[in-house]
Amino acid sequence: MLSPFLEFRWTDAVDILFVAALVYFAFVWIRQTRAAMVAGGLIILAVVYIAARAMGLQLTAWIFQGFFAIFVIIVVVIFQEELRQLFERLALFSLGRSERRVVSDDAVNILIEGLSDCARDRIGALVVIPGSQPIGRHVRGGIELGGELSVPLLKSIFDPHSPGHDGAMVIDQGRVAQFAVHLPLSADVRQLSGLGTRHSAALGLAELTDALCIVVSEERGRISVAEAGRLRTLAQPQELSDVLRRFLSGRQPGLPRRQRLPQLLFANWLEKLVAAAFVIGLWYVFIPGSRPTQATYPVRVRLMNLPAEFIVDEIVPNTVDVTFTAPARRFYLFDVERVTLTVDASMASSGRRTFQITEQNLSYPKELAVDRIRPTKIKLTLHRQGEPPPTPVPTPGPGP
């Protein structure tokens, strides 16, 4: 079982590390989407299918095999929104359009002042600053404005007596592009516990795009930010300045150099460990496991159609060595009990005692190919019922 690792090469290590990194990022990405529970269910089904194949549960394996035959279609249907996001990000990255929208320092200061005033006065507000991804297909309604951002304009839009105060304001290039915009709602009950519709809308858009959504709670007078599928409440309104400047610069919060390596190795260590174990298992099954391998198993001889008047005294030999050829992965969990060797003993009544062993006498899994059978003949010692068994011929001992 460990022999494939004895042939492990440095290129295999690079291959595993690269794929493990992709799997880890896929884990993190799926966890941030609304389809995370669905992905977990698909993984459980895959584990059940593998276990059924390993234990020889043919009906269960057959049912799941039909399911996984259309697995690609199922994934596309379930994860169509997430796949669309992924392709959008790849397109933006490949076209070199991943930079943030330009927002002036004056606009940042206006946002900080206006939203801080709203928090102090317990006036609800929801502001969206798009990132590199377009948000148009995710939002509904709204009134086009294109006006220059100012504190009075911001306060007037979110004034409780304004018709559009319940919607979101979209800031583009430092101007108010739209207001009274409706955003998609998140279903993440864990992060939204005790929070209202504005927070749900902010998190919903942050799950689907790389936009920054800023929420002011009219009940609590607190400012929260939603970004990359995460919602957090700021301890002080002054923190909003750091959040805005970091987001608009496109940088993540920096770490001291001494902390970068521990952060790289141990942050989200469970997901990294699962990704590494998963990829090592895939490598073990599909790389060395795809190489043609021979395996020999001793198979016990079984008789069928023996005439009722005969009793078997001895079968020589009573086991036959059968050598199979198949990809190595076929032998990882192979159970020799799945191989049977039967001999038709109906001819014993006519005095036949020696029988030829061929592939026709074997029953074995179809994914294997018989390479060799040793020996190719067996001999039966029989006697009729009511007659004494034959006296064994003594074997000559060594001479004096």
N, C-alpha and C positions, 0 to 999 in steps of 0.2 A: 504493500500500500504506500510505503514511503519512497519506493524506488524512483518515481518521477522527480522528487526533490533532490535526489543525488545528481541529476543531470541539469540542475538549475543553472542558468546562465545570467550574466549581468543584463543582457537585453530583455530577459524575462522579468527581471526586477523593474526595469524602466517601464516595460509594458504594463505591469501590475500597478505601479505607482500612478501612471497616467490615467488608466481606466478607473482606479480607485478615486482619484481626484474628481473625475467626471461624475461617478456615482454619488460621491459625497455632495457635490453641488446640486445634483438632481434631488437628493434627499432634502437638502435645505430648501430648494425651490418648491418642491411638492409640499413641504410642511408649511410654507407660507401661503399656499393656495387654498381655496375653499374645497378642493377635491382631495385633501390629505387623507380623510377617512376612507374615501373610495380607493385610493392607492393602497392603503393598508389592507383593505378587504381583498384586493387583487393579489397582493403578496401572500396572504393567508391561503387563498385558493391554489396558488402555485406550489406552496409548501405541501398542501394536502395531496396534490397531484403527484409530486415527486415521491412522497411517502407511499402512496398507493402503488406506484410503479415498483418501488423497492420491495414492498411486501407481497407483490403478486396479486393485488386486488383488481382483477381484470375488468369487472363491470365498472367499478369506480373510475379506474384509469381510462376506460373507453369513453365514459361520459365526459370526463374532464378534457380528454383529448379533443373531442368535438368542440368543447368550449374554447380551448386555446387555438383551434384551427382558425377561428375568426377573431383572435385576440387583438390583432392590429386594428380591425374595424371598431372593436369595443373601446380600445384606448382612444382612437380618434374621436369617437362620439362623446365619451365621458370627458376627455381633456381638451376639447376643441378650443375653449377659451384660453387655457393655459398654453397650448401649443401655438396659438396665434400670438400670444405675448412673446413666447420664446423666439418665434421667427421674426417678429418685429424687432426685438433686441439684436438678433444676429444681423438683420439688414442694416439697422442703424450703425452697428459696430463696423460692419464691412464697408459701409459707405462713408465712414468717418464723420457721422452726424450725431455722435454721442455727447456733444457738449451741452451744458446747461443753457437755458434761455438767459439773455442778458437782462439784469435788473440793476438799476443804479443804486448808489448808496443812499440817495435821497428817498427813493422808493422804499428801501429797507427801513430807514428811519421813520418814514410815515407809517408803515405797517406796525412797527414796534409801538409807536406812540398811540395810534388809533386802536389797536387791539388791547393794549394795556388799559386804555380808558374804558373800553367795552367791558373788560374783566372787572375793573373797579366799580363800574356802574351796573353790573350784572345784566349786561345786554348780550344776548346770544349772537354769535357770528361764526361764519365758516368761509375761509379763504383758501383758494387752490392756486398753487404755483406749479405749472407743468414742468416736468423735467425734459428729458430728451425724447420721450415717447409721446405721440399724439394722444389726446384724451377725447377727441370729438366723438368717436363711436361709443364711448362709455357714458356720456352725459346726455341729458334730455332737457328740452325746453330752454329757458333762459332768454334774456333780453340783451341784444347787442348794444354796446355803449361806446367803447373805444375812447373813453374820457381819461384825462390825466388824473393819476391817483393823488388824492389829498385826504387829509384827516377829516375835514367836513363831509366830503363825498362818501368816505367809508362809513362814517357814523350815520349819515342820512340813509344809506342803503340798508343798514342793519337796524335802523330805528324800528321799534315794535309796531309803529303805526304805518310803516312803509309796506306796500303790497308784496314786495320781493324780499322781505327780511328773513323768511324761512329758507330761502334758497342759498346757494353758494355764489361767491364772487370769484371770478377767474382773472388772475393777473397775468398779462402777457407783455413782455418787453417794457415792463414798468408802467403799463396802463391798465385800466379796468376794461378788459375785453368784453365780459358778460357779467350779468348778475341775475339772481333768481334762477340759478341753474340747479337741476335735480341730479343728484349723484346716485350711483348704484349702492344699495345697502349691503353691509357685511352680515354674515351669519355666524361670526365668531363670538359665541356667547361667553366664552371664557374672558376675552378682553373687554367685552362690552357690558359685563355685569354691573348693573346699577347706573348705566349711562343712557343717554337719550338718542334721538334719531340723528341729530347732527353728528355725534361721534360715530354712529353706525355708517353714515354716508361718507364721512372722512376716511374711515378705515376701509370701506368698500372700494373707493377709488385707489387708495394706496395699495390694496391687494392686486389690482389689475394693471396699474401703471407705476412709473417711478416718480409720480408727482408728490409734492409736499402739501399736505392738507393741515391747516391750522384751525382749531376749534376753540371758541370761547363759550364756556358753560354759563348760561344765565342763572341756573340754580346754585352753582358753587362759586361762580366768579373765578374759575381757574382756566388757564390756557393749556390745551393739549395739542400735540402734534402727531400726525399719522404719516408714516413713511416706511416703504418696503414691507408692508403687511404688519407693521407693529404700531401700536398706539401707546403713547406715554404722556403723562401729565407733568408739566413743568413746575418745579418747586417755586420758582420766582419768575415773574414776567421778564426780568432781565435776561433769563436764559434764552429767550426767543431770539435775541441778537446773534448769539453763537450758532443757534440752529439754522437761521436764515443764511448767515454768511458761509457756513460750511456747506449747506445744500447748494447755494448758488455757485460756489467754487468747484463743486463736483468732487470734493474730498471727503473721506471718512475721517472720524476723529483719530488723530495720531497717537501713537504710543511711544514711550521712550525706547531707544534702540535695545537696551538690555531686556525689555519685556516682550520684544517682538517674537523671538524664537519660542519662548514658553507659550505665548498666545497662539502661535501657529500650530504648535504640537498638541496643546492640551485644551484649547477652546473647542467646545462641542465634541469632546473626546469620545463620547458614546457613538455618535453618528459616524465619526471617522473610523472607529474600531469596527462597527458593523459594515461599513463600506469596504474596508480592507479585507475582512473575513469573507464577504460576499464575492469579491473579485478573485481572491485566492482560490475559493471553491470553484468559480467559473474556469479559472486557468487550469486547475487540477482536472476538471472534467473534460474540457474541450481542447486543451493543448496536448499534454501527454496522453489524455484519455482518448484522443482521436487516432493515436498511432496503432497500427495492426499489431496484435499481441496473441501469443499462443498460451493456452492454459490447459493442463491435463487434470482430469478428475477420475477417481475410481468409482465405477458404477456397478452396483450389485445386479447379478443376473436373476431375472424372475421368469418362472415357467408359466405357460398358459396351455390350456387344452390337454393337460396330461390325462391319459386314460385312467379311469377309476380303479382299475385292477392293479395299477402300479404304485409303488412307493419309492420315492427318491432317497437313495442312500447318500449320494455325494454328487456335487457339481464341481468339476475341476476345469479351470479355476472358477470360483464363485463371484469374482469381481473382474471387470474388464476396464482397462485404462483407456479413456477416450480423450483425445486432444482436439480442442476447438480453436478456431481462429476468428477473431472479432476485434473491433476497437477496444482499447484497454478499459474504457469506462463501462463496458458491458459486464466486466468481471468484478467491479468494485463491490457491489452488493449482491453478487450472484449466489444463488442457493442451489447446491448440487442436487437437492431433492426434486428440482424441476426436470431433471434428466432421468429417464427410465429406460431400461433395456429388457425386452421381453423376448423369449424364445418359444416358438410353437412346438410343443413336445408331443403333438398328436401322432407323429411318426414313430414314437418309441414302441408302439405295439407291434410294429413289423420288424423290430430288432435294431432299429437305428439308434446309435448311442452318441455319435459325434455330430455336432451342428455347427454350421458356418455362421459367423457373426458379421453382419454388414450394417450399413447405415439404415437399412430398412427396419432393423430391429430396434432402432433408437427413437425415442420421443424427446425432443429438446426444443428450447426457445428458437424461433425462426430467425432471430437476429444473429445467431451463431452459425458457423460453418464447420462441419466435421472435417478435420484434417487427417486424423489417424486413429485406428482402433488396434489395440494390442491386448491380448492375442486375438487372432481372427477366428479361433475355433474353441469350443468348449466340449467336454465329454461328460456324459451322465452315467452314473452307476445306479441301476434300478433293480428291484425284485418284485415279483408278483405277491399280492396279498395271500397269506396262508403258507407261503414258502419262506424258508429261512433266508436271511440276507446272505449274499456271497461272502465267503471268508476272505478277508484282505490278504493279499500276498505279502509275506514278510519281506522287509527290505534287508538286503544282506548287510551285515555289520562289517566293521573294519577287521582286517586280518590280524592274526596274532603278531 
